């Protein structure tokens, strides 16, 4: 692989990604195929790109500390938090 890499080859290991939370084996395979197509510059309208981690608002069940709550409220109002 090192020799091929030095010659300019790109290795695309068939590693599954679970950040997109696939529900079926077909979704796992599709995601891998979208990654391969992406290496060739081929866009797929069915491909969904990852946009980062979900916000705390999407994790409503997670308990937040008082400091996190004050910080969030300050961000929303534009005011500085009072610690």
OpenMM code with the backbone's topology and positions (N, CA, C; nanometers):
from openmm import Vec3, app, unit

residues = "UNK UNK UNK UNK UNK UNK UNK UNK UNK UNK UNK UNK UNK UNK UNK UNK UNK UNK UNK UNK UNK UNK UNK UNK UNK UNK UNK UNK UNK UNK UNK UNK UNK UNK UNK UNK UNK UNK UNK UNK UNK UNK UNK UNK UNK UNK UNK UNK UNK UNK UNK UNK UNK UNK UNK UNK UNK UNK UNK UNK UNK UNK UNK UNK UNK UNK UNK UNK UNK UNK UNK UNK UNK UNK UNK UNK UNK UNK UNK UNK UNK UNK UNK".split()
positions = [
    Vec3(0.0825, -0.1185, 0.0000),
    Vec3(0.0000, 0.0000, 0.0000),
    Vec3(0.0870, 0.1250, 0.0000),
    Vec3(0.1986, 0.1203, 0.0701),
    Vec3(0.2879, 0.2356, 0.0720),
    Vec3(0.3389, 0.2656, -0.0681),
    Vec3(0.3784, 0.1613, -0.1399),
    Vec3(0.4289, 0.1798, -0.2766),
    Vec3(0.3204, 0.2395, -0.3656),
    Vec3(0.2000, 0.1863, -0.3564),
    Vec3(0.0900, 0.2394, -0.4366),
    Vec3(0.0588, 0.3840, -0.3997),
    Vec3(0.0606, 0.4138, -0.2712),
    Vec3(0.0347, 0.5497, -0.2255),
    Vec3(0.1390, 0.6465, -0.2790),
    Vec3(0.2638, 0.6050, -0.2790),
    Vec3(0.3714, 0.6902, -0.3322),
    Vec3(0.3567, 0.7115, -0.4822),
    Vec3(0.2902, 0.6169, -0.5490),
    Vec3(0.2663, 0.6298, -0.6925),
    Vec3(0.1424, 0.7145, -0.7214),
    Vec3(0.0718, 0.7572, -0.6166),
    Vec3(-0.0435, 0.8444, -0.6339),
    Vec3(-0.1779, 0.7781, -0.6160),
    Vec3(-0.1777, 0.6498, -0.5857),
    Vec3(-0.3049, 0.5800, -0.5652),
    Vec3(-0.3696, 0.6261, -0.4347),
    Vec3(-0.5000, 0.6250, -0.4321),
    Vec3(-0.5747, 0.6603, -0.3119),
    Vec3(-0.6396, 0.5336, -0.2589),
    Vec3(-0.6119, 0.5024, -0.1332),
    Vec3(-0.6704, 0.3842, -0.0701),
    Vec3(-0.8045, 0.4233, -0.0080),
    Vec3(-0.9066, 0.3493, -0.0401),
    Vec3(-1.0387, 0.3739, 0.0178),
    Vec3(-1.0814, 0.2461, 0.0887),
    Vec3(-1.0471, 0.2335, 0.2157),
    Vec3(-1.0850, 0.1113, 0.2874),
    Vec3(-1.2363, 0.1075, 0.3094),
    Vec3(-1.2954, -0.0103, 0.3016),
    Vec3(-1.4406, -0.0210, 0.3224),
    Vec3(-1.4767, -0.0137, 0.4705),
    Vec3(-1.4561, 0.1028, 0.5277),
    Vec3(-1.4828, 0.1242, 0.6700),
    Vec3(-1.6228, 0.1823, 0.6848),
    Vec3(-1.7014, 0.1198, 0.7685),
    Vec3(-1.8374, 0.1701, 0.7882),
    Vec3(-1.8360, 0.2953, 0.8742),
    Vec3(-1.9294, 0.3832, 0.8472),
    Vec3(-1.9447, 0.5055, 0.9252),
    Vec3(-2.0802, 0.4996, 0.9943),
    Vec3(-2.0802, 0.5257, 1.1224),
    Vec3(-2.2055, 0.5180, 1.1965),
    Vec3(-2.2543, 0.6546, 1.2428),
    Vec3(-2.1808, 0.7622, 1.2082),
    Vec3(-2.2263, 0.8947, 1.2473),
    Vec3(-2.3545, 0.9336, 1.1737),
    Vec3(-2.3820, 0.8696, 1.0605),
    Vec3(-2.5054, 0.8989, 0.9883),
    Vec3(-2.6215, 0.8105, 1.0339),
    Vec3(-2.5968, 0.7270, 1.1329),
    Vec3(-2.6964, 0.6412, 1.1970),
    Vec3(-2.7757, 0.5576, 1.0962),
    Vec3(-2.7056, 0.4697, 1.0227),
    Vec3(-2.7762, 0.3850, 0.9260),
    Vec3(-2.8700, 0.2879, 0.9969),
    Vec3(-2.9822, 0.2623, 0.9348),
    Vec3(-3.0813, 0.1718, 0.9940),
    Vec3(-3.0804, 0.0346, 0.9277),
    Vec3(-3.0224, 0.0256, 0.8083),
    Vec3(-3.0182, -0.1019, 0.7370),
    Vec3(-2.8789, -0.1243, 0.6795),
    Vec3(-2.8512, -0.2479, 0.6429),
    Vec3(-2.7243, -0.2794, 0.5777),
    Vec3(-2.7138, -0.2067, 0.4441),
    Vec3(-2.8247, -0.1909, 0.3756),
    Vec3(-2.8250, -0.1194, 0.2475),
    Vec3(-2.7783, 0.0249, 0.2657),
    Vec3(-2.8164, 0.0900, 0.3747),
    Vec3(-2.7725, 0.2274, 0.4013),
    Vec3(-2.6229, 0.2326, 0.4284),
    Vec3(-2.5684, 0.1317, 0.4946),
    Vec3(-2.4237, 0.1246, 0.5192),
    Vec3(-2.3504, 0.1117, 0.3858),
    Vec3(-2.3984, 0.0233, 0.2996),
    Vec3(-2.3359, 0.0022, 0.1688),
    Vec3(-2.3484, 0.1275, 0.0828),
    Vec3(-2.4659, 0.1885, 0.0816),
    Vec3(-2.4854, 0.3110, 0.0040),
    Vec3(-2.3880, 0.4193, 0.0470),
    Vec3(-2.3695, 0.4359, 0.1781),
    Vec3(-2.2786, 0.5389, 0.2282),
    Vec3(-2.1360, 0.5145, 0.1788),
    Vec3(-2.0934, 0.3899, 0.1827),
    Vec3(-1.9598, 0.3565, 0.1332),
    Vec3(-1.9486, 0.3875, -0.0161),
    Vec3(-2.0499, 0.3538, -0.0919),
    Vec3(-2.0475, 0.3820, -0.2356),
    Vec3(-2.0461, 0.5324, -0.2631),
    Vec3(-2.1192, 0.6108, -0.1838),
    Vec3(-2.1171, 0.7563, -0.2001),
    Vec3(-1.9772, 0.8107, -0.1751),
    Vec3(-1.9067, 0.7521, -0.0784),
    Vec3(-1.7697, 0.7963, -0.0495),
    Vec3(-1.6771, 0.7647, -0.1662),
    Vec3(-1.6955, 0.6485, -0.2281),
    Vec3(-1.6144, 0.6122, -0.3452),
    Vec3(-1.6446, 0.7080, -0.4601),
    Vec3(-1.7725, 0.7319, -0.4867),
    Vec3(-1.8094, 0.8251, -0.5933),
    Vec3(-1.7516, 0.9637, -0.5672),
    Vec3(-1.7522, 1.0061, -0.4410),
    Vec3(-1.6987, 1.1368, -0.4031),
    Vec3(-1.5507, 1.1480, -0.4383),
    Vec3(-1.4767, 1.0392, -0.4257),
    Vec3(-1.3341, 1.0396, -0.4607),
    Vec3(-1.3132, 1.0668, -0.6093),
    Vec3(-1.4102, 1.0299, -0.6909),
    Vec3(-1.4019, 1.0538, -0.8348),
    Vec3(-1.4682, 1.1852, -0.8754),
    Vec3(-1.5173, 1.2596, -0.7783),
    Vec3(-1.5817, 1.3871, -0.8066),
    Vec3(-1.7220, 1.3730, -0.8617),
    Vec3(-1.7842, 1.2583, -0.8396),
    Vec3(-1.9194, 1.2334, -0.8891),
    Vec3(-2.0186, 1.2610, -0.7765),
    Vec3(-2.1060, 1.3590, -0.7995),
    Vec3(-2.2077, 1.3926, -0.7000),
    Vec3(-2.3252, 1.2967, -0.7113),
    Vec3(-2.3811, 1.2604, -0.5992),
    Vec3(-2.5007, 1.1768, -0.5979),
    Vec3(-2.6101, 1.2525, -0.5239),
    Vec3(-2.7235, 1.2759, -0.5882),
    Vec3(-2.8303, 1.3497, -0.5205),
    Vec3(-2.8843, 1.2784, -0.3969),
    Vec3(-2.8661, 1.1477, -0.3898),
    Vec3(-2.9161, 1.0722, -0.2740),
    Vec3(-2.8210, 1.0794, -0.1550),
    Vec3(-2.6970, 1.1215, -0.1782),
    Vec3(-2.5974, 1.1266, -0.0703),
    Vec3(-2.6302, 1.2406, 0.0256),
    Vec3(-2.6209, 1.2109, 0.1540),
    Vec3(-2.6431, 1.3119, 0.2573),
    Vec3(-2.5100, 1.3371, 0.3259),
    Vec3(-2.4631, 1.4607, 0.3196),
    Vec3(-2.3354, 1.4948, 0.3818),
    Vec3(-2.3547, 1.5212, 0.5305),
    Vec3(-2.2516, 1.4836, 0.6064),
    Vec3(-2.2536, 1.5055, 0.7501),
    Vec3(-2.2269, 1.6526, 0.7768),
    Vec3(-2.3076, 1.7146, 0.8618),
    Vec3(-2.2939, 1.8567, 0.8930),
    Vec3(-2.2480, 1.8808, 1.0353),
    Vec3(-2.1777, 1.7878, 1.0929),
    Vec3(-2.1278, 1.8052, 1.2278),
    Vec3(-2.2190, 1.7434, 1.3317),
    Vec3(-2.1795, 1.7627, 1.4550),
    Vec3(-2.2542, 1.7058, 1.5668),
    Vec3(-2.3860, 1.7782, 1.5861),
    Vec3(-2.4819, 1.7063, 1.6414),
    Vec3(-2.6100, 1.7684, 1.6733),
    Vec3(-2.5917, 1.8669, 1.7879),
    Vec3(-2.6770, 1.9657, 1.7921),
    Vec3(-2.6683, 2.0656, 1.8985),
    Vec3(-2.7322, 2.0118, 2.0256),
    Vec3(-2.7090, 2.0810, 2.1360),
    Vec3(-2.7684, 2.0419, 2.2643),
    Vec3(-2.9204, 2.0422, 2.2563),
    Vec3(-2.9749, 2.1285, 2.1742),
    Vec3(-3.1202, 2.1354, 2.1610),
    Vec3(-3.1744, 2.0027, 2.1074),
    Vec3(-3.0970, 1.9357, 2.0220),
    Vec3(-3.1392, 1.8065, 1.9699),
    Vec3(-3.1178, 1.6956, 2.0725),
    Vec3(-3.0365, 1.7219, 2.1732),
    Vec3(-3.0128, 1.6263, 2.2810),
    Vec3(-3.0882, 1.6733, 2.4050),
    Vec3(-3.2166, 1.6911, 2.3923),
    Vec3(-3.2959, 1.7487, 2.5008),
    Vec3(-3.2924, 1.6640, 2.6268),
    Vec3(-3.2667, 1.5351, 2.6121),
    Vec3(-3.2671, 1.4490, 2.7304),
    Vec3(-3.1392, 1.4634, 2.8126),
    Vec3(-3.0354, 1.5248, 2.7552),
    Vec3(-2.9096, 1.5404, 2.8285),
    Vec3(-2.9236, 1.6537, 2.9292),
    Vec3(-2.8842, 1.6269, 3.0530),
    Vec3(-2.8905, 1.7297, 3.1567),
    Vec3(-2.7770, 1.8290, 3.1359),
    Vec3(-2.8086, 1.9566, 3.1510),
    Vec3(-2.7079, 2.0609, 3.1373),
    Vec3(-2.6770, 2.1212, 3.2740),
    Vec3(-2.5542, 2.1644, 3.2888),
    Vec3(-2.5147, 2.2288, 3.4136),
    Vec3(-2.5685, 2.3715, 3.4141),
    Vec3(-2.5814, 2.4336, 3.5313),
    Vec3(-2.6269, 2.5731, 3.5362),
    Vec3(-2.5389, 2.6656, 3.4529),
    Vec3(-2.4084, 2.6394, 3.4486),
    Vec3(-2.3186, 2.7230, 3.3695),
    Vec3(-2.3515, 2.7119, 3.2211),
    Vec3(-2.3809, 2.5910, 3.1737),
    Vec3(-2.4177, 2.5732, 3.0332),
    Vec3(-2.5478, 2.6460, 3.0010),
    Vec3(-2.6432, 2.6406, 3.0922),
    Vec3(-2.7713, 2.7074, 3.0705),
    Vec3(-2.7506, 2.8576, 3.0629),
    Vec3(-2.6747, 2.9139, 3.1578),
    Vec3(-2.6485, 3.0587, 3.1564),
    Vec3(-2.5737, 3.0988, 3.0305),
    Vec3(-2.4759, 3.0178, 2.9900),
    Vec3(-2.3990, 3.0481, 2.8703),
    Vec3(-2.4887, 3.0469, 2.7469),
    Vec3(-2.5765, 2.9481, 2.7372),
    Vec3(-2.6690, 2.9397, 2.6235),
    Vec3(-2.7628, 3.0604, 2.6217),
    Vec3(-2.8175, 3.0969, 2.7384),
    Vec3(-2.9087, 3.2107, 2.7456),
    Vec3(-2.8376, 3.3393, 2.7066),
    Vec3(-2.7119, 3.3542, 2.7479),
    Vec3(-2.6352, 3.4737, 2.7132),
    Vec3(-2.6103, 3.4791, 2.5629),
    Vec3(-2.5804, 3.3648, 2.5033),
    Vec3(-2.5587, 3.3602, 2.3586),
    Vec3(-2.6842, 3.4031, 2.2835),
    Vec3(-2.8005, 3.3635, 2.3333),
    Vec3(-2.9264, 3.3958, 2.2661),
    Vec3(-2.9616, 3.5434, 2.2797),
    Vec3(-2.9277, 3.6044, 2.3935),
    Vec3(-2.9640, 3.7441, 2.4161),
    Vec3(-2.8545, 3.8406, 2.3731),
    Vec3(-2.7333, 3.7890, 2.3544),
    Vec3(-2.6215, 3.8750, 2.3187),
    Vec3(-2.5541, 3.9368, 2.4398),
    Vec3(-2.6080, 3.9145, 2.5597),
    Vec3(-2.5508, 3.9699, 2.6825),
    Vec3(-2.4388, 3.8798, 2.7333),
    Vec3(-2.3553, 3.9359, 2.8175),
    Vec3(-2.2477, 3.8590, 2.8786),
    Vec3(-2.3024, 3.7809, 2.9977),
    Vec3(-2.2635, 3.6538, 3.0130),
    Vec3(-2.3127, 3.5765, 3.1275),
    Vec3(-2.2529, 3.6262, 3.2580),
    Vec3(-2.3305, 3.6199, 3.3630),
    Vec3(-2.2834, 3.6553, 3.4965),
    Vec3(-2.2512, 3.5255, 3.5676),
    Vec3(-2.1246, 3.5085, 3.6035),
    Vec3(-2.0829, 3.3829, 3.6657),
    Vec3(-2.0817, 3.3922, 3.8135),
] * unit.nanometer
topology = app.Topology()
chain = topology.addChain("A")
for resn in residues:
    res = topology.addResidue(resn, chain)
    for name in ("N", "CA", "C"):
        topology.addAtom(name, app.Element.getBySymbol(name[0]), res)
